[in-house]
Amino acid sequence: MTTLGKVTQTLTVFSIAALGLVGCASDAGTADDGQTHQVDSLLATDARPDQRAAGGATAMAIELGFDQVQPASQEDITSVRESAAERTDTARQLNVEPASCAAPIAELDWSPIQASSESVTRVDFTRENFAGAGSVEVAGITEDTGGSAEAADEVAAHHQAVEEITTNCGDITMMLADAAEPDWAEIEYTFTAQAVETESGSGLLWQRYPTDDPESQSTTALTLMTEHEGHAIMVAFIGSQEIADAEFTDISEAILASAVAQLD
């Protein structure tokens, strides 16, 4: 059994995207009958469109080998939402060079389950021998789908931040507190990012590592996002460096396309 991360309320080692990507998972196990039932429930004819989209994405993730799945509970989602403002304030105070990149970097914490919407769903997934986790999030962002004008603005702000990062903040440094060091000494990290484009959506591939020791404490994340039929959909992976391989872009595209297909 692999254990996915629990919700974290503070930003101690620049876990901005980690909070958005793997922050609200519970313990996950092999896709047994109970988990299969959970996925079937998401795909039920009386399920909301956001639930069906997440269910289709999860079914594809399982088909691709990510057979340890866990839908986020409403309590998990509420916890992430309630702490969002605090996390954003903390992230904006990061010592980032250039300083103008602090705001768009902070925006990486946003994901669809934080949208101003009554219709949001998230499922986390992973597999054996994979040092990381994936997720799919779907939110209605129009009045017809449970969202609002504010939700649409939030999605637009996230897209703008990703564009800003890939245009002007694709190679920056930041000082992060390290709990393993005496008196929480700060260590300089290098953050690199590049745009990712697929048939179904666009997003960001980023890596963060200690500037003086690139092989240690390295974190890689990949996000793909799109809007379809009044919904925002995000597929994301975070974890080891293998996520930077082209295989994970293909995997993310397949999962995202499966979510989109459920909304057609």
Secondary structure, DSSP 8 states (H G I E B T S, - for coil): --B------S-SS--HHHHHHHTT--B--B--HHHHHHHHHHTSTTS-HHHHHHHHHHHHHHHTT--EEEE--HHHHHHHHHTHHHHHHHHHTSEEESGGGHHHHHGGG--GGGSS-S-EEEEEEE-TT-SEEEEEEEEE-SGGGT--HHHHHHHHHHHHHHHHHHHH-SEEEEEEE-TTSGGG-EEEEEEEEEEEE-SS-EEEEEEEEETT-TTSS-EEEEEEEEEETTEEEEEEEEESGGGGSHHHHHHHHHHHHHHHHHH-
